[in-house]
Amino acid sequence: MNMLATLNPEPGTDAPAPLPAPDSRGTLLIVDDEDGPRQSLKVIFKGDYELLIAHDGATAIDLAQRHPVDVAVLDIRMAGMSGIEVLERLKFVDPNLEVVMMTAFETAETMKQALRLRASDYINKPFDVSTIRAAVARAMDRRTLAGEIRKTMAQLEQLQKDLNRQKLEDQIIRDRGEIYASIIHDINGPLTIISGQIQMINQHIEARRTLLGEDLEIVKDRLKRLTRQVTACIEISRRYLQFLRQSPGDNPRVWINQILGDLEGLLKVHPSTRSNQVLIHPLPEDVTVLANGTDLIQILLNLTLNALQATPEPHRVEISGQLLNHPMDVAQFRESPGEQFMNGDSLKGVAPLLALSVQDNGPGIAPEVLPRIFQPFFTTQPQAQGTGLGLTIVQRLLNEAHGALHVHSQVGRGSVFTVYLQARTATPAPTLI
């Protein structure tokens, strides 16, 4: 049997705990310092709503803090805390609470105060049953509708986040597809040489039963070249398969000069480099960083393309690195009209660190635009030329690598994007010729 959660505390008595309100019934809070109106409202609404009844403002606020309330009916003139004060404090507890005010002493000032505090209705005493029923019903309807709107908005917001995340992941997949296409291109180079060398060997030995002298030396030389190229193909395949198989928990490492070499190969065939100058400076002494190799290439590629596309006018882009053998205090980076620092919380700042910079001498980024460049889908490019996801992807991948990014830009002087990653110094791997 459904029981009413009815409270009717009197001075000096403890209020019994109400029963939880069923989902299908709204909860009505009745606040009046006179017993007559309280009892009348209780009789009117006891079959319609779950009731919470209070004889003063302090009790009403306590009830609202302990129980969800949909609508409150307040008397404006009460001993101690006035109805206007109770209205204000109830709105602080729940800004979406609907309130119906009652008074026998209506003034323009009290009406103005009630409206300012967003009371939903204003009833004069003495009231008739139909009037108070209609006022509370309207307030309940508004409460229900507002709740449905908030729920719908939350669902739409979550859907938008899901769509944005999916678009971001799709863009990452497309970017990686381009990288893997370049891997095939890199492997095709050695394979072409291998094919040509095999044809030359066949030509030397096809009509000969034995190989002596100069012919033997030519074949030996060609076989050595073949071995180097086959080894190169194996190393390229092995390296990128390793990158592909790594997960965030694998503590991956990658050699920086190898990444810079791969980046150079990617950029050679990219349309954005045709009218611009791209300079890539390898490290004097190679180091490794704690990052997934494919992700790091994607980070540097996105930053470089962003620099190349900063203006249609011919300009220069330089990629370089510097090993930092001292701890870095991320607090030194402060945002300003020409400075942005991203993912500082994820960077430990413990030496050694590697700073990889992508610098251009383009037009720079306007101070009002700079804070927005990492927002998803924000782009200054024409709609058909930019997705607005490149820098968002950089931020996401850096977060996974526990790296940080500092941006310095000055209008008319260009921009510098500097990536900071945890580094490890060691004897570099042998370079294949």
MIBA-379971 format. One line per 2 residues: number of its first residue (from 0); their letters; for each residue x negated, y negated, z negated of C-alpha. Coordinates in steps of 0.1 Angstrom, whole numbers, always signed. Last residue first. Example, Ala and Ser with C-alpha at 12.3 -4.5 7.8 and 13.67 -1.06 7.14 Angstrom:
<pts>
1> sa> -137,+11,-71 | -123,+45,-78
</pts>
This chain:
<pts>
432> il> -733,-23,+455 | -718,-12,+423
430> tp> -727,-32,+391 | -736,-12,+361
428> ap> -714,-18,+330 | -724,-47,+308
426> ta> -743,-42,+276 | -720,-55,+248
424> tr> -704,-87,+236 | -667,-84,+225
422> aq> -642,-111,+230 | -608,-122,+215
420> ly> -590,-144,+240 | -585,-181,+245
418> vt> -570,-193,+278 | -577,-229,+289
416> fv> -555,-247,+314 | -571,-279,+326
414> sg> -552,-306,+345 | -558,-333,+370
412> rg> -570,-369,+369 | -542,-390,+383
410> vq> -519,-383,+353 | -539,-366,+326
408> sh> -535,-330,+315 | -549,-308,+288
406> vh> -533,-274,+282 | -544,-250,+256
404> la> -534,-213,+257 | -536,-186,+230
402> gh> -543,-149,+229 | -528,-121,+210
400> ae> -528,-99,+242 | -490,-95,+240
398> nl> -486,-133,+233 | -508,-139,+263
396> lr> -485,-119,+285 | -455,-139,+273
394> qv> -471,-173,+277 | -484,-164,+312
392> it> -450,-151,+322 | -434,-184,+312
390> lg> -461,-201,+332 | -451,-183,+364
388> lg> -414,-183,+358 | -402,-215,+374
386> tg> -391,-196,+405 | -408,-219,+430
384> qa> -407,-226,+467 | -370,-224,+477
382> qp> -359,-247,+449 | -385,-274,+457
380> qt> -414,-273,+431 | -412,-292,+398
378> tf> -402,-260,+380 | -384,-249,+349
376> fp> -370,-214,+353 | -380,-203,+318
374> qf> -395,-232,+297 | -433,-232,+297
372> ir> -436,-264,+317 | -411,-283,+295
370> pl> -435,-300,+270 | -456,-313,+300
368> ve> -428,-330,+319 | -424,-362,+298
366> pa> -462,-366,+297 | -465,-364,+335
364> ig> -487,-336,+347 | -519,-342,+366
362> pg> -522,-353,+402 | -547,-327,+413
360> nd> -584,-324,+403 | -579,-288,+391
358> qv> -592,-267,+362 | -585,-231,+352
356> sl> -605,-223,+321 | -613,-190,+304
354> al> -625,-195,+268 | -638,-163,+253
352> lp> -640,-158,+215 | -667,-142,+194
350> av> -659,-152,+168 | -626,-151,+148
348> gk> -598,-175,+159 | -571,-150,+150
346> ls> -549,-160,+179 | -512,-150,+175
344> dg> -502,-182,+156 | -517,-205,+183
342> nm> -493,-191,+209 | -492,-224,+229
340> fq> -511,-256,+226 | -500,-287,+246
338> eg> -519,-319,+252 | -513,-351,+273
336> ps> -484,-367,+254 | -497,-351,+222
334> er> -497,-317,+206 | -525,-311,+182
332> fq> -553,-285,+186 | -577,-288,+158
330> av> -554,-266,+137 | -565,-236,+158
328> dm> -598,-236,+139 | -622,-216,+161
326> ph> -649,-193,+147 | -683,-197,+163
324> nl> -699,-177,+191 | -677,-191,+218
322> lq> -683,-175,+252 | -675,-198,+281
320> gs> -656,-190,+313 | -649,-206,+347
318> ie> -622,-210,+373 | -623,-241,+395
316> vr> -595,-256,+416 | -602,-283,+442
314> hp> -577,-304,+462 | -561,-308,+496
312> ep> -527,-326,+493 | -496,-304,+489
310> ta> -498,-310,+451 | -497,-289,+420
308> ql> -495,-257,+442 | -532,-248,+438
306> an> -530,-254,+400 | -499,-232,+396
304> lt> -516,-206,+418 | -546,-206,+395
302> ln> -525,-203,+364 | -505,-175,+379
300> ll> -536,-156,+391 | -554,-160,+357
298> iq> -524,-146,+338 | -518,-118,+364
296> il> -555,-108,+363 | -553,-107,+325
294> dt> -521,-85,+326 | -538,-61,+350
292> gn> -568,-58,+328 | -550,-53,+295
290> al> -566,-75,+269 | -593,-73,+242
288> vt> -620,-91,+260 | -653,-78,+274
286> vd> -685,-97,+281 | -707,-104,+311
284> ep> -738,-127,+307 | -741,-156,+331
282> lp> -703,-155,+333 | -689,-156,+368
280> hi> -679,-190,+384 | -649,-190,+407
278> lv> -645,-220,+430 | -614,-225,+450
276> qn> -612,-253,+476 | -578,-261,+491
274> sr> -564,-261,+526 | -560,-223,+530
272> ts> -560,-214,+493 | -522,-215,+489
270> ph> -517,-189,+516 | -533,-161,+495
268> vk> -558,-138,+513 | -590,-150,+496
266> ll> -571,-155,+463 | -567,-118,+456
264> ge> -604,-110,+463 | -614,-139,+440
262> ld> -592,-125,+412 | -609,-91,+416
260> gl> -643,-107,+412 | -630,-127,+381
258> iq> -617,-94,+366 | -650,-77,+372
256> ni> -668,-107,+356 | -645,-104,+326
254> wv> -650,-68,+317 | -618,-53,+302
252> rp> -608,-39,+268 | -577,-22,+257
250> nd> -567,-19,+220 | -543,+11,+229
248> gp> -514,-3,+209 | -502,-27,+236
246> sq> -501,+2,+261 | -527,+11,+287
244> rl> -517,+34,+316 | -517,+7,+342
242> fq> -550,-7,+332 | -566,+28,+333
240> ly> -550,+33,+367 | -565,+0,+377
238> rr> -601,+9,+367 | -599,+45,+380
236> si> -588,+34,+415 | -614,+7,+418
234> ei> -641,+30,+404 | -632,+59,+428
232> ca> -632,+35,+458 | -666,+21,+448
230> tv> -681,+56,+444 | -669,+65,+479
228> qr> -685,+33,+491 | -718,+41,+474
226> tl> -718,+77,+486 | -711,+66,+522
224> rk> -740,+42,+521 | -763,+70,+509
222> lr> -750,+92,+537 | -757,+66,+563
220> dk> -793,+62,+551 | -798,+100,+552
218> vi> -783,+102,+587 | -806,+74,+600
216> el> -836,+90,+584 | -828,+124,+601
214> de> -825,+107,+635 | -858,+89,+630
212> gl> -878,+120,+624 | -860,+153,+627
210> lt> -824,+164,+629 | -817,+198,+644
208> rr> -791,+213,+668 | -784,+179,+683
206> ae> -755,+169,+705 | -730,+160,+677
204> ih> -756,+150,+652 | -761,+113,+659
202> qn> -726,+106,+671 | -711,+124,+641
200> im> -732,+102,+618 | -719,+71,+635
198> qi> -683,+82,+632 | -688,+90,+595
196> qg> -703,+55,+589 | -673,+39,+605
194> si> -648,+59,+584 | -667,+51,+552
192> it> -668,+14,+561 | -631,+14,+566
190> lp> -626,+33,+533 | -647,+7,+515
188> gn> -625,-21,+527 | -592,-1,+523
186> id> -599,+2,+486 | -598,-36,+481
184> hi> -566,-39,+502 | -549,-11,+482
182> is> -559,-31,+451 | -545,-62,+467
180> ay> -511,-44,+471 | -514,-35,+434
178> ie> -517,-72,+425 | -488,-81,+447
176> gr> -467,-55,+430 | -478,-68,+397
174> dr> -463,-101,+406 | -431,-85,+416
172> ii> -429,-65,+384 | -436,-96,+363
170> qd> -408,-114,+383 | -384,-86,+375
168> el> -393,-88,+338 | -386,-125,+338
166> kq> -353,-120,+356 | -344,-94,+331
164> rn> -353,-116,+302 | -333,-145,+316
162> ld> -303,-122,+321 | -305,-109,+286
160> kq> -308,-144,+272 | -278,-155,+292
158> lq> -259,-125,+280 | -268,-134,+244
156> el> -256,-170,+249 | -224,-157,+265
154> qa> -218,-134,+236 | -224,-162,+211
152> mt> -201,-185,+231 | -174,-158,+231
150> kr> -177,-154,+193 | -176,-191,+187
148> ie> -146,-194,+210 | -128,-165,+192
146> ga> -136,-181,+158 | -123,-215,+170
144> lt> -91,-198,+183 | -85,-181,+149
142> rr> -91,-213,+129 | -69,-233,+152
140> dm> -41,-207,+149 | -45,-207,+111
138> ar> -42,-245,+111 | -12,-245,+132
136> av> +4,-218,+110 | -4,-239,+79
134> aa> +12,-270,+93 | +43,-251,+106
132> ri> +48,-234,+72 | +44,-267,+54
130> ts> +71,-284,+76 | +95,-254,+75
128> vd> +94,-252,+37 | +102,-288,+30
126> fp> +76,-311,+15 | +79,-334,-16
124> kn> +52,-345,-10 | +38,-357,+23
122> iy> +17,-334,+46 | -15,-343,+64
120> ds> -30,-319,+90 | -64,-306,+103
118> ar> -87,-324,+79 | -118,-333,+98
116> lr> -138,-352,+71 | -132,-384,+89
114> la> -95,-375,+92 | -92,-371,+54
112> qk> -111,-404,+48 | -88,-423,+72
110> mt> -57,-408,+56 | -70,-416,+21
108> ea> -76,-452,+33 | -43,-457,+50
106> te> -25,-446,+18 | -2,-417,+10
104> fa> +8,-413,-26 | +29,-380,-28
102> tm> +0,-361,-13 | -9,-329,+6
100> mv> -39,-322,+29 | -41,-292,+52
98> ve> -77,-280,+57 | -93,-257,+84
96> ln> -127,-242,+75 | -152,-245,+104
94> pd> -178,-264,+83 | -178,-236,+57
92> vf> -194,-244,+23 | -201,-280,+33
90> kl> -165,-283,+46 | -153,-271,+12
88> re> -174,-298,-4 | -159,-326,+17
86> lv> -123,-313,+12 | -129,-310,-26
84> ei> -141,-346,-27 | -110,-358,-7
82> gs> -88,-337,-30 | -101,-355,-60
80> mg> -124,-339,-86 | -113,-345,-122
78> am> -75,-347,-123 | -59,-342,-88
76> ri> -46,-366,-62 | -53,-353,-27
74> dl> -35,-320,-31 | -53,-294,-9
72> va> -41,-266,+13 | -70,-245,+25
70> vd> -72,-224,+56 | -95,-196,+67
68> vp> -113,-187,+35 | -141,-161,+31
66> hr> -146,-153,-6 | -173,-162,-31
64> qa> -182,-197,-20 | -146,-206,-13
62> ld> -136,-193,-47 | -162,-214,-64
60> ia> -152,-245,-44 | -115,-240,-54
58> ta> -124,-235,-91 | -144,-268,-91
56> gd> -115,-286,-74 | -88,-277,-98
54> ha> -58,-253,-104 | -70,-227,-79
52> il> -50,-201,-59 | -65,-176,-34
50> le> -38,-160,-13 | -40,-133,+15
48> yd> -15,-145,+41 | +21,-141,+52
46> gk> +42,-124,+25 | +28,-146,-3
44> fi> +32,-178,+18 | +63,-195,+5
42> vk> +63,-180,-30 | +26,-190,-36
40> ls> +33,-225,-22 | +61,-229,-47
38> qr> +40,-216,-76 | +11,-240,-68
36> pg> +36,-269,-63 | +50,-263,-98
34> de> +18,-256,-116 | +3,-290,-109
32> dd> -35,-293,-105 | -32,-282,-68
30> vi> -55,-261,-46 | -41,-233,-24
28> ll> -66,-212,-5 | -51,-192,+24
26> tg> -68,-161,+38 | -58,-148,+72
24> rs> -43,-114,+77 | -53,-88,+104
22> dp> -88,-82,+91 | -77,-73,+57
20> ap> -88,-96,+28 | -109,-79,+2
18> lp> -91,-78,-32 | -93,-108,-55
16> ap> -113,-107,-87 | -92,-118,-117
14> ad> -97,-155,-128 | -108,-159,-164
12> tg> -86,-180,-187 | -93,-213,-205
10> pe> -75,-234,-181 | -51,-214,-159
8> pn> -63,-191,-131 | -36,-180,-105
6> lt> -53,-156,-81 | -35,-135,-56
4> al> -52,-108,-35 | -19,-94,-23
2> mn> -17,-56,-23 | -13,-35,+9
0> m> +0,+0,+0
</pts>
